[in-house]
Amino acid sequence: MKHYKLAFLGFGNVGQALARLLIRKQEEIKDKYAITFSAAAIATGSRGRAIDPDGIDLNAALKLLDGGQPLDSLSTVPAPQDNLAFLKACGADVLFENTPVSYTDGQPALDHLMTALQLGMHAFTANKGPVVHGFRQLKALAEEKGKKFFFESTVMDGAPVFGLFRDTLPAAQVNAIHGVLNSTTNLILTRMEDGETFDQAVAYAQSIGIAETDPGGDIDGWDAAVKISALITVLMDTPFTPDRVDRRGIREITPEQIAAAQADGKRWKLVCSAVKEDGKILASVAPKQVTSRSLMYTIDGTTSIVTIRSDVLGDLSLVETDPGPHTTAYGLLADFLNAARAD
Ligand SMILES: NC(=O)c1ccc[n+]([C@@H]2O[C@H](COP(=O)([O-])OP(=O)(O)OC[C@H]3O[C@@H](n4cnc5c(N)ncnc54)[C@H](OP(=O)(O)O)[C@@H]3O)[C@@H](O)[C@H]2O)c1
């Protein structure tokens, strides 16, 4: 039986969904994979933090947060406010890093992950920032330390995009990637097809917790740009940052344009593309009209799709229907189990 002490840095929608999934799967993981785990540490930004070397009760942590209480009462030893000191103090074997994304430099998540690997932890994240701003250095450090840096949930939540190529498609060269990778904008465009204005559709996306209070990251194409950059960085083995993506969002799409496309048998989609030609990579995020011959045409609401063209398989597509924090949590759990099974 292998035992792992887990640390959670960032314990919001994703961190809490992961905690619920770990609780639900605990016995199954023990029986099937001979792996047990305990929560050694949990840190939030403003809702407290706790370290307990003997294991924090995850149900108790969830209950405190549900009741609007901070986590500090669960700590049996001092829990430093500084995140790097917190990681050093917590004695965990695994870090789940789920703090908010920074499109511009991947910080502070990049430092959190580097520190965890330096300390000999496996490091897993749903945060796209460190992948586009630090993939090579994180991967090199993980290899040096004999640990894993996995990030399956960063693109298409729990769908196995990165693991598919890493573990099952050796020697495949990726030449092109196309897809609809941002759920919020696809939901907005779908609802505009049903007659809502742009503002009504944004308000709906906010009301169900899909869009942020400031939805600019989605609407202006930043989230899509960082996702296509992550795919290029990892699957095309070429460091690529979102500022290099030719990016346009969906702010200027009008109800009239939506209706005209529909009348023409087409649909507007925020399409992400990356194409490698003569060793150069051209990447874009832009609203495009797609016809019914495209798989993207069939993607409604929050569903997403990616089609990856390689020199060995031609076009291979993955569709993920209605993702959310629960599927993101599964990607993180899969990262953990894939790493632990290889230990
Ligand atoms: N939501 C999804 O389905 C989804 C899907 C794919 C990827 N992701 C990525 O997953 C990550 C987490 O997303 P989320 O939806 O869980 O966000 P969230 O609900 O806003 O949670 C973020 C967590 O990080 C904490 N935090 C913020 N700054 C911190 C700091 N400096 N040190 C320690 N903790 C800090 C927050 O604490 P306070 O609230 O107390 O400040 C909160 O616990 C993001 O990078 C996001 O892009 C999310």
The ligand as a Tripos MOL2 file, in Angstrom:
@<TRIPOS>MOLECULE
LIG
   48    52     1     0     0
SMALL
NO_CHARGES

@<TRIPOS>ATOM
      1 N1        -13.5950   26.1620  -12.8030 N.am      1 LIG1
      2 C1        -13.2720   25.2770  -13.7120 C.2       1 LIG1
      3 O1        -14.0670   24.4140  -14.1060 O.2       1 LIG1
      4 C2        -11.8650   25.2440  -14.2860 C.ar      1 LIG1
      5 C3        -11.6120   24.4620  -15.4280 C.ar      1 LIG1
      6 C4        -10.3060   24.3560  -15.9050 C.ar      1 LIG1
      7 C5         -9.2820   25.0410  -15.2660 C.ar      1 LIG1
      8 N2         -9.5620   25.8430  -14.1900 N.ar      1 LIG1
      9 C6         -8.4460   26.5280  -13.5240 C.3       1 LIG1
     10 O2         -8.3370   26.0450  -12.1950 O.3       1 LIG1
     11 C7         -7.8710   27.0740  -11.3300 C.3       1 LIG1
     12 C8         -8.8480   27.2360  -10.1710 C.3       1 LIG1
     13 O3        -10.1250   27.5730  -10.6860 O.3       1 LIG1
     14 P1        -11.3860   27.7330   -9.7110 P.3       1 LIG1
     15 O4        -12.5850   27.7900  -10.5790 O.co2     1 LIG1
     16 O5        -11.3030   26.7420   -8.6080 O.co2     1 LIG1
     17 O6        -11.0960   29.2050   -9.1200 O.3       1 LIG1
     18 P2        -11.6810   29.8180   -7.7640 P.3       1 LIG1
     19 O7        -12.9950   29.2010   -7.4330 O.co2     1 LIG1
     20 O8        -11.5720   31.2960   -7.9090 O.co2     1 LIG1
     21 O9        -10.6310   29.3240   -6.6440 O.3       1 LIG1
     22 C9         -9.3260   29.8160   -6.5830 C.3       1 LIG1
     23 C10        -8.7500   29.4370   -5.2350 C.3       1 LIG1
     24 O10        -7.4200   29.9420   -5.1530 O.3       1 LIG1
     25 C11        -7.3110   30.6870   -3.9420 C.3       1 LIG1
     26 N3         -6.2620   31.6740   -4.0700 N.ar      1 LIG1
     27 C12        -6.2750   32.8330   -4.7770 C.ar      1 LIG1
     28 N4         -5.0850   33.4320   -4.6810 N.ar      1 LIG1
     29 C13        -4.3280   32.6530   -3.8650 C.ar      1 LIG1
     30 C14        -3.0250   32.7440   -3.3480 C.ar      1 LIG1
     31 N5         -2.2130   33.7570   -3.6760 N.pl3     1 LIG1
     32 N6         -2.5780   31.7550   -2.5300 N.ar      1 LIG1
     33 C15        -3.3680   30.7190   -2.2020 C.ar      1 LIG1
     34 N7         -4.6180   30.5710   -2.6610 N.ar      1 LIG1
     35 C16        -5.0860   31.5210   -3.4840 C.ar      1 LIG1
     36 C17        -8.6870   31.2630   -3.7100 C.3       1 LIG1
     37 O11        -8.8420   31.6580   -2.3740 O.3       1 LIG1
     38 P3         -9.8590   32.8570   -1.9730 P.3       1 LIG1
     39 O12       -11.1460   32.5880   -2.6840 O.co2     1 LIG1
     40 O13        -9.9560   32.7620   -0.5030 O.co2     1 LIG1
     41 O14        -9.1810   34.0680   -2.4680 O.co2     1 LIG1
     42 C18        -9.5150   30.0380   -4.0460 C.3       1 LIG1
     43 O15        -9.4750   29.1100   -2.9860 O.3       1 LIG1
     44 C19        -7.7360   28.3280  -12.2030 C.3       1 LIG1
     45 O16        -6.4050   28.4770  -12.6090 O.3       1 LIG1
     46 C20        -8.6440   28.0390  -13.3810 C.3       1 LIG1
     47 O17        -8.2420   28.7110  -14.5410 O.3       1 LIG1
     48 C21       -10.8220   25.9450  -13.6810 C.ar      1 LIG1
@<TRIPOS>BOND
     1     1     2 1
     2     2     3 2
     3     2     4 1
     4     4     5 ar
     5     4    48 ar
     6     5     6 ar
     7     6     7 ar
     8     7     8 ar
     9     8     9 1
    10     8    48 ar
    11     9    10 1
    12     9    46 1
    13    10    11 1
    14    11    12 1
    15    11    44 1
    16    12    13 1
    17    13    14 1
    18    14    15 2
    19    14    16 1
    20    14    17 1
    21    17    18 1
    22    18    19 2
    23    18    20 1
    24    18    21 1
    25    21    22 1
    26    22    23 1
    27    23    24 1
    28    23    42 1
    29    24    25 1
    30    25    26 1
    31    25    36 1
    32    26    27 ar
    33    26    35 ar
    34    27    28 ar
    35    28    29 ar
    36    29    30 ar
    37    29    35 ar
    38    30    31 1
    39    30    32 ar
    40    32    33 ar
    41    33    34 ar
    42    34    35 ar
    43    36    37 1
    44    36    42 1
    45    37    38 1
    46    38    39 2
    47    38    40 1
    48    38    41 1
    49    42    43 1
    50    44    45 1
    51    44    46 1
    52    46    47 1
@<TRIPOS>SUBSTRUCTURE
     1 LIG1         1 GROUP 0 **** ****
